[in-house]
């Protein structure tokens, strides 16, 4: 499967549409229940419409034949986003963006952050999927025992939030460069580090969330 992008339910403003349209070019496009609103606003069609359709006002009836529709009952064990992400991971999508325009309900948002762990469970020797939650203001990704280059990031803010008991952190290109800084879970010393170089690089030993706040909306 090609790279994928999942559109979650939320408000899609006129300012959002150009950015997300560019982001979705050449990707497998998924409308997660009420996330179909993005496609209605842009007069485009998803490759997949999935969910229990409790947050979609009018289930579209004129979709092209290429659009696959998977409907689930409302009484189920997994969220619509979970089911959509599993669908893409099972088909070996390499890069998956989950578009969540606002935080929304706190329980849904925290569940979606937890779903970043799902990519690790689907990972294999020859398959290392990259999943992030993204909107025009920020992105969230999971980093496990590895490094990441943050490109074209001058002026952005990085926070590295430990998920394991502790992490060892290295940062370069930031206001506070560190080397082998040990951060325990629950500490905030690794939050809100400003990027000063064109590109920044971080390395984490352990499991951590990497949160990038853009200097200005995309």
C-alpha positions as CSV (number, residue, x, y, z in Angstrom):
1,X,0.0,0.0,0.0
2,X,1.1,3.6,-0.7
3,X,1.5,6.1,2.2
4,X,-1.8,6.8,3.8
5,X,-3.6,9.8,5.4
6,X,-6.6,9.5,7.8
7,X,-9.0,12.4,8.2
8,X,-10.7,12.3,11.6
9,X,-14.0,14.0,12.5
10,X,-13.5,17.7,13.2
11,X,-13.9,21.2,11.9
12,X,-12.2,21.8,8.6
13,X,-11.9,25.6,8.0
14,X,-11.2,27.2,4.6
15,X,-7.7,27.9,5.9
16,X,-7.1,24.1,6.5
17,X,-8.1,22.8,3.1
18,X,-5.1,23.8,1.0
19,X,-2.6,22.4,3.4
20,X,-4.3,19.1,3.9
21,X,-5.0,18.8,0.2
22,X,-1.3,19.1,-0.5
23,X,-0.5,16.7,2.3
24,X,-2.8,14.0,0.8
25,X,-1.4,14.1,-2.8
26,X,-0.4,10.6,-3.9
27,X,-1.6,9.0,-0.7
28,X,-4.3,6.5,0.1
29,X,-7.0,8.7,1.6
30,X,-9.2,7.5,4.4
31,X,-12.4,9.3,5.7
32,X,-12.8,8.1,9.3
33,X,-16.6,8.6,9.9
34,X,-17.2,12.3,10.2
35,X,-13.8,13.0,8.7
36,X,-15.7,12.7,5.4
37,X,-16.3,16.4,5.9
38,X,-12.9,17.2,4.5
39,X,-13.8,15.5,1.2
40,X,-17.2,17.1,1.1
41,X,-15.5,20.5,1.6
42,X,-12.9,19.9,-1.2
43,X,-15.3,18.1,-3.6
44,X,-13.0,15.1,-3.6
45,X,-13.5,11.4,-2.7
46,X,-11.7,9.1,-0.3
47,X,-10.3,5.7,-1.2
48,X,-11.9,4.4,2.0
49,X,-14.8,5.5,4.1
50,X,-14.8,3.6,7.4
51,X,-16.6,3.8,10.8
52,X,-19.9,3.4,12.5
53,X,-21.1,6.6,10.9
54,X,-22.4,8.1,14.2
55,X,-20.7,11.5,13.5
56,X,-21.5,11.8,9.8
57,X,-24.7,13.8,9.1
58,X,-25.6,12.2,5.8
59,X,-23.9,9.1,4.7
60,X,-22.9,9.7,1.0
61,X,-24.7,7.7,-1.5
62,X,-23.0,8.8,-4.7
63,X,-19.5,7.7,-4.0
64,X,-17.5,6.4,-7.0
65,X,-16.9,2.7,-7.4
66,X,-13.2,3.1,-6.4
67,X,-14.3,4.2,-2.8
68,X,-14.5,1.2,-0.4
69,X,-17.0,1.6,2.4
70,X,-16.6,-0.4,5.6
71,X,-19.4,0.1,8.1
72,X,-19.3,-1.1,11.7
73,X,-22.0,-1.2,14.4
74,X,-21.8,1.5,17.0
75,X,-21.6,-1.1,19.8
76,X,-18.0,-2.3,19.2
77,X,-14.7,-2.7,21.0
78,X,-12.4,-0.4,19.0
79,X,-12.7,3.2,18.0
80,X,-13.2,4.2,14.3
81,X,-9.7,5.6,14.3
82,X,-8.3,2.3,15.7
83,X,-10.0,0.3,13.0
84,X,-8.8,2.7,10.2
85,X,-5.2,2.6,11.4
86,X,-5.3,-1.2,11.7
87,X,-6.6,-1.3,8.1
88,X,-3.6,0.7,6.8
89,X,-1.0,-1.2,9.0
90,X,-2.3,-4.6,7.9
91,X,-1.6,-3.5,4.3
92,X,1.9,-2.3,5.1
93,X,1.5,1.5,4.6
94,X,4.9,2.9,5.4
95,X,3.9,6.5,6.4
96,X,0.6,7.3,7.9
97,X,-0.6,10.7,8.9
98,X,-3.6,11.0,11.2
99,X,-5.3,14.4,10.7
100,X,-6.9,15.7,13.9
101,X,-7.6,19.4,13.4
102,X,-8.3,20.1,17.1
103,X,-7.8,18.2,20.4
104,X,-11.6,17.5,20.7
105,X,-12.8,15.3,23.5
106,X,-9.9,14.6,25.8
107,X,-10.6,10.8,26.0
108,X,-10.6,10.5,22.2
109,X,-7.5,12.5,21.9
110,X,-5.6,10.5,24.5
111,X,-6.7,7.3,22.9
112,X,-5.4,8.5,19.5
113,X,-2.1,9.3,21.1
114,X,-2.0,5.8,22.5
115,X,-2.7,4.4,19.0
116,X,0.8,5.5,18.0
117,X,2.0,2.4,19.9
118,X,0.0,0.3,17.4
119,X,2.6,0.9,14.7
120,X,5.3,-0.6,16.9
121,X,3.2,-3.8,17.4
122,X,2.7,-4.1,13.7
123,X,6.4,-3.5,13.0
124,X,8.5,-6.4,11.7
125,X,12.0,-7.0,10.4
126,X,11.3,-5.4,7.0
127,X,8.4,-3.2,8.1
128,X,8.9,-0.1,10.2
129,X,5.8,2.1,9.8
130,X,5.9,5.8,10.7
131,X,2.7,7.2,12.2
132,X,2.0,10.8,13.4
133,X,-0.9,12.8,14.5
134,X,-0.9,16.2,12.7
135,X,-2.7,19.4,12.2
136,X,-1.7,22.9,11.0
137,X,-0.2,23.8,14.4
138,X,1.6,20.6,15.6
139,X,2.6,17.0,15.1
140,X,3.0,14.1,17.5
141,X,5.0,11.0,16.9
142,X,6.4,8.0,18.8
143,X,10.2,7.5,19.0
144,X,11.6,4.2,20.3
145,X,15.3,3.7,20.8
146,X,16.2,5.8,17.7
147,X,17.0,9.1,16.2
148,X,15.1,11.6,14.2
149,X,16.0,14.7,12.1
150,X,13.5,17.5,12.4
151,X,13.9,19.4,9.1
152,X,13.1,23.0,8.3
153,X,12.3,23.6,11.9
154,X,13.9,26.9,12.9
155,X,11.7,28.7,15.4
156,X,9.6,25.6,16.2
157,X,9.3,24.1,19.6
158,X,10.1,20.5,20.5
159,X,8.9,18.5,23.6
160,X,10.1,15.0,24.3
161,X,7.8,13.2,26.7
162,X,9.0,10.0,28.3
163,X,6.7,7.0,28.1
164,X,9.1,4.4,29.6
165,X,10.3,4.7,33.2
166,X,13.1,7.0,32.0
167,X,14.8,8.0,28.7
168,X,18.3,9.1,27.7
169,X,18.0,12.1,25.5
170,X,20.4,13.9,23.1
171,X,19.4,17.1,21.2
172,X,21.3,19.1,18.6
173,X,20.3,22.3,16.9
174,X,18.1,23.5,19.8
175,X,18.4,26.3,22.3
176,X,19.3,23.7,25.0
177,X,21.5,21.1,23.4
178,X,21.9,18.1,25.7
179,X,23.9,14.8,25.6
180,X,22.8,11.7,27.5
181,X,20.3,13.6,29.6
182,X,18.3,11.2,31.7
183,X,14.6,12.2,32.0
184,X,12.3,10.2,34.2
185,X,8.7,9.7,33.4
186,X,6.7,12.6,34.9
187,X,9.6,15.1,34.6
188,X,9.2,18.2,32.4
189,X,12.9,19.1,31.8
190,X,12.6,17.8,28.2
191,X,9.6,20.0,27.3
192,X,9.6,23.2,25.3
193,X,13.0,23.3,23.7
194,X,13.2,25.8,20.9
195,X,14.8,24.8,17.6
196,X,17.5,27.4,16.6
197,X,19.2,25.7,13.6
198,X,17.6,25.0,10.2
199,X,17.4,21.3,11.2
200,X,17.4,19.7,14.7
201,X,18.3,16.1,15.6
202,X,17.2,14.1,18.6
203,X,18.1,10.7,19.8
204,X,16.2,8.8,22.4
205,X,17.0,5.6,24.3
206,X,13.7,4.3,25.6
207,X,10.2,5.2,24.5
208,X,9.0,8.8,24.1
209,X,6.5,11.1,22.4
210,X,8.1,13.8,20.2
211,X,5.8,16.8,20.0
212,X,6.6,19.5,17.5
213,X,4.8,22.9,17.7
214,X,5.2,24.9,14.5
215,X,6.3,28.5,14.8
216,X,3.3,29.4,12.7
217,X,0.3,27.6,11.3
218,X,1.0,25.6,8.1
